[in-house]
Amino acid sequence: MATSDIASQSPVFSGSMVALVTPMQPDGSLDYETYRKLIDWHVAEGTDALVVVGTSGESPTVDMDEHAELIRVAVEHAAGRVPVIAGVGANSTAEAIELSRYAQRVGAQAGLSVVPYYNRPSQEGMYRHFKAVAEAVDLPSLLYNVPGRTVADMSNETVLRLAQVPNIIGIKDATGDIGRGALLLRDAPEHFLVVSGDDATAAALILLGARGNISVTANVAPRLMHELCAAALAADVARVRELNGRLALLNKVLFVEGNPVPVKWALAQMGRISLGYRLPLVELGESHHALVRNALQEAGLL
């Protein structure tokens, strides 16, 4: 597909896209009943898309069969009410292709593919990795750059090279670097979607031209995050300041420990999930309980 054809044939995602947690029982088993209930809640609250089995979905600790089943259940239960973006990233290109093929087969609207972690590829290695995945499957692909987790950091120059590859429709920029994001928005082709992956700076990036936010905070505040993204997309600065102020503390404290530990604890306090993790993740430290609870109260969620 020629680059000029990409804009007309790619799905367009915008607004608040929740980086959905994977509910687990206290013994670590997957809780599909609660998973379905969370999907229903997000649809009712206005969430614009579901992003499943990514960082917040604890993809490193689910096996391949569970990973595939979480994608399948999300697509089946969403039933077209809201788009599903499947986490398909891996530090093995072959595994990323396998997950992408499965996501396409069960009907996901796109795949979210993280920069390979631990093996620290060069910029050329990242380019070839994402190009190989995009060329192996007919599924729209969102790149995902989160150097705080992967160590490897995909440069804007590499992103712009990949923007010319058919099936690569955009990027989740979780660097939190507004200056860098502004340059990417300036230089990216019109068809290429830039979405924030950093709740604290998402509103600012959207006001600069990003299309939305793949959000951790939306797990506990789906309506507020939807409204914040909508206000930013409409350039309603007064409303953005109001809503962002209400969420600012929550955006900070949900990362007081490694995601998704704080957000799952918060959801348990709200009665939305049972509190379950898989090692090496453990329960939120007691010294942080009051901090997260106070942030929930400040946002009007408790």
C-alpha positions in Angstrom: 0.0 0.0 0.0 1.5 3.4 -1.0 2.1 5.9 1.7 -0.5 8.2 0.1 -3.1 5.4 0.7 -2.5 5.0 4.4 -4.7 7.8 5.6 -7.7 6.6 3.8 -7.4 3.0 4.9 -6.2 3.2 8.5 -8.5 3.3 11.5 -8.5 6.5 13.5 -8.2 6.2 17.2 -8.7 9.3 19.4 -9.7 10.3 22.9 -9.2 8.3 26.1 -7.9 4.8 25.5 -7.6 2.9 28.7 -4.5 0.8 29.3 -6.7 -1.9 30.9 -5.5 -3.8 33.9 -5.8 -7.6 33.9 -7.9 -8.6 37.0 -6.6 -11.5 39.0 -7.8 -13.4 42.0 -5.6 -13.3 45.1 -4.0 -16.6 44.0 -2.9 -15.0 40.7 -5.5 -16.8 38.5 -7.1 -14.6 35.8 -10.5 -13.2 36.6 -12.4 -13.2 33.3 -15.7 -12.3 34.9 -14.4 -9.1 36.4 -12.5 -8.4 33.1 -15.8 -8.4 31.3 -17.4 -6.2 34.0 -14.6 -3.7 33.6 -15.1 -3.6 29.8 -18.8 -2.9 30.4 -18.0 -0.1 32.9 -15.6 1.5 30.4 -18.2 1.4 27.7 -20.8 3.0 30.0 -18.3 5.7 31.2 -17.3 6.8 27.7 -13.9 5.3 27.3 -12.9 5.6 23.6 -10.9 2.4 23.1 -9.6 -0.5 25.2 -5.8 -1.3 25.1 -5.5 -4.8 26.5 -2.5 -7.0 27.7 0.0 -4.2 27.7 2.1 -2.9 30.5 -0.9 -2.2 32.7 -2.3 -5.6 31.7 0.8 -7.4 33.1 1.8 -8.8 29.8 5.2 -10.0 31.1 3.6 -12.4 33.6 0.8 -14.0 31.5 1.8 -16.9 29.2 1.2 -16.9 25.5 -2.1 -18.8 25.8 -3.4 -16.5 28.4 -2.3 -13.5 26.4 -4.2 -14.7 23.4 -7.3 -15.5 25.4 -7.3 -12.0 27.0 -7.3 -10.5 23.6 -10.0 -12.8 22.3 -12.3 -12.2 25.3 -11.9 -8.4 25.1 -12.8 -8.4 21.4 -15.7 -10.8 21.9 -17.1 -8.9 24.9 -16.6 -5.4 23.5 -18.6 -6.6 20.5 -17.9 -3.6 18.5 -19.1 -1.1 21.2 -15.6 0.2 21.5 -12.4 -0.5 19.6 -9.9 -3.0 21.0 -6.2 -2.4 20.6 -4.2 -5.6 21.5 -0.9 -5.5 23.2 1.3 -7.5 20.8 4.8 -6.4 21.8 7.7 -8.7 22.6 11.5 -8.6 22.6 11.4 -11.4 20.1 10.3 -10.3 16.6 8.9 -13.8 15.9 6.7 -13.7 19.1 5.5 -10.2 18.2 4.4 -11.5 14.8 2.7 -14.5 16.3 0.7 -12.3 18.7 -0.1 -9.8 15.9 -1.5 -12.6 13.7 -3.6 -13.9 16.5 -5.0 -10.4 17.3 -5.9 -9.9 13.7 -7.6 -13.3 13.5 -9.9 -12.6 16.5 -10.8 -9.2 15.2 -8.7 -6.6 17.2 -8.8 -3.2 15.5 -5.0 -2.7 16.0 -1.9 -3.9 17.7 0.3 -2.0 20.2 3.9 -3.0 19.8 6.5 -1.9 22.4 10.1 -1.3 21.7 11.9 -4.6 22.4 13.1 -4.6 26.0 16.2 -6.1 27.7 18.1 -6.9 24.4 18.6 -3.2 23.7 18.4 -3.1 19.9 20.0 -0.3 17.9 17.9 2.2 16.0 18.3 0.1 12.9 17.4 -3.0 14.9 14.2 -1.3 16.1 13.4 -0.2 12.5 13.8 -3.7 11.1 11.8 -5.2 14.0 8.8 -3.1 13.6 8.9 -3.2 9.8 9.0 -7.0 9.9 6.0 -7.2 12.2 4.1 -4.7 10.0 4.9 -6.6 6.8 4.0 -10.0 8.3 0.4 -9.2 9.2 -2.5 -7.1 7.9 -3.2 -5.4 11.2 -2.8 -1.7 11.9 0.2 -1.2 14.2 0.8 1.4 16.9 4.4 1.7 18.0 5.1 2.1 21.7 8.1 4.0 23.0 8.5 3.8 26.8 12.3 4.1 27.5 11.8 4.2 31.3 10.9 0.5 31.0 12.6 -0.8 27.9 15.9 1.2 28.3 16.2 1.2 24.5 14.8 4.6 23.3 13.4 4.9 19.8 14.5 8.2 18.3 12.1 10.6 16.5 14.1 9.9 13.3 13.4 6.2 13.6 9.7 6.8 14.2 9.6 9.0 11.1 11.2 6.3 9.0 8.6 3.8 10.3 5.8 6.2 9.6 6.4 5.5 5.9 5.7 1.7 6.4 2.2 0.6 5.5 0.2 -0.8 8.5 2.2 1.4 10.9 -0.4 4.0 11.8 1.0 5.8 14.8 2.9 5.8 18.1 2.1 5.8 21.8 4.7 8.3 23.1 5.3 7.5 26.8 8.4 9.5 27.1 6.6 12.4 28.9 8.9 14.8 27.0 6.7 17.6 25.6 9.5 19.2 23.6 10.3 15.9 21.9 6.7 15.2 21.3 6.2 18.7 19.8 9.0 18.0 17.3 7.5 14.6 16.4 4.1 16.2 15.9 5.7 18.9 13.7 7.5 16.4 11.5 5.2 13.4 11.3 3.0 12.9 8.2 -0.6 13.9 8.5 -1.9 10.3 8.5 0.4 9.3 11.4 -1.3 9.3 14.8 0.6 10.5 17.9 -1.0 9.6 21.2 0.3 10.2 24.6 1.2 7.4 27.0 2.0 9.7 29.9 -1.1 10.8 32.0 0.7 13.8 33.6 1.5 15.4 30.2 -1.3 14.0 28.1 -3.5 17.1 28.0 -0.5 19.3 26.9 0.4 16.9 24.1 -3.1 16.7 22.9 -3.3 20.5 22.8 -0.2 20.4 20.6 -1.9 18.0 18.2 -1.8 14.5 19.6 -5.0 12.5 19.1 -5.5 11.1 22.6 -4.1 9.3 25.5 -3.4 5.7 26.3 -4.1 6.1 30.0 -3.4 4.3 33.3 -5.5 6.8 35.2 -8.5 6.0 33.0 -8.7 2.6 34.8 -10.1 4.4 37.9 -11.4 7.6 36.3 -12.8 6.7 32.9 -15.3 9.4 32.7 -13.0 12.1 33.8 -10.2 11.0 31.4 -12.7 10.8 28.5 -13.9 14.4 29.3 -10.3 15.7 29.7 -9.2 14.2 26.3 -12.4 15.5 24.7 -11.8 19.0 26.1 -8.2 19.0 24.9 -9.2 17.8 21.4 -11.7 20.7 21.3 -9.0 23.1 22.5 -11.2 24.1 25.5 -8.3 25.3 27.6 -10.4 26.4 30.6 -12.1 22.9 30.8 -8.7 21.2 30.4 -7.3 23.2 33.3 -10.2 22.3 35.5 -10.2 18.5 34.7 -6.4 18.2 34.6 -6.3 19.9 38.0 -8.7 17.4 39.4 -6.6 14.5 38.1 -3.1 15.9 38.6 -2.4 14.2 42.0 -3.9 10.9 40.9 -1.7 11.0 37.7 1.3 11.3 39.9 0.6 8.8 42.7 -0.6 6.0 40.5 3.2 5.7 39.7 4.4 5.8 43.2 5.4 2.2 42.7 5.7 0.3 39.4 2.5 0.2 37.3 0.1 -1.5 37.7 0.6 -2.1 41.4 -0.9 1.3 42.6 -3.8 1.4 40.1 -4.9 -2.2 40.9 -4.8 -1.3 44.6 -7.0 1.8 43.8 -9.5 -0.3 41.8 -9.7 -2.7 44.7 -10.5 0.2 47.1 -13.3 1.2 44.7 -14.7 -2.3 44.7 -14.0 -2.9 41.1 -11.6 -5.8 41.3 -10.1 -8.3 43.8 -6.5 -7.6 44.7 -4.3 -10.1 42.8 -0.9 -9.9 41.2 1.7 -12.3 39.9 5.3 -12.3 41.2 7.5 -10.4 40.9 4.8 -7.8 41.5 3.4 -7.6 45.0 0.9 -5.6 46.9 1.2 -1.8 47.2 3.4 -0.9 50.2 1.4 0.1 53.2 3.3 3.5 53.4 1.6 4.4 50.1 -1.9 3.5 51.0 -3.0 6.9 52.3 -1.3 8.7 49.4 -3.3 6.7 46.8 -6.5 6.9 48.8 -6.2 10.6 49.3 -5.7 11.1 45.5 -8.8 9.1 44.8 -10.8 11.2 47.2 -9.4 14.4 45.8 -10.6 13.3 42.3 -14.1 12.5 43.8 -13.7 8.7 43.2 -14.1 7.6 46.8 
